[in-house]
């Protein structure tokens, strides 16, 4: 049995397409993946809690960019 001590977390990303969420997850250094596609603009991500918390601003910045383009 492994003694790995990994703290996992989840976050709902609102206002971005699942494609945008997946692209941002792929840019993040660490383990973060889109895991649940609730609605066209609501995707749940999961992965290392610290990595998610550290990178939430990337999702917020992309959402602001999307809002200014429409």
C-alpha positions, 0 to 999 in steps of 0.5 A: 500500500502506498503512503502517498499524501496527495490532497485533491480538490474540485471546482466548478468553472462557470461561464466558459465552454468545456473546450476552453476549460480543457485547454486551460487545464492542459496549460497548467503544470500539475494535475488538473482535469475536466471531469464533469460536464454539467452544462455548456458553460459549467464544467467541474475540474478536479486534481491537486488542490494546491494546483487548482487554487493556484490557477483559478485566476487563469479561468477567471481571466479567460472568462473576462476575455470572453465577456469583452469579445461579445 
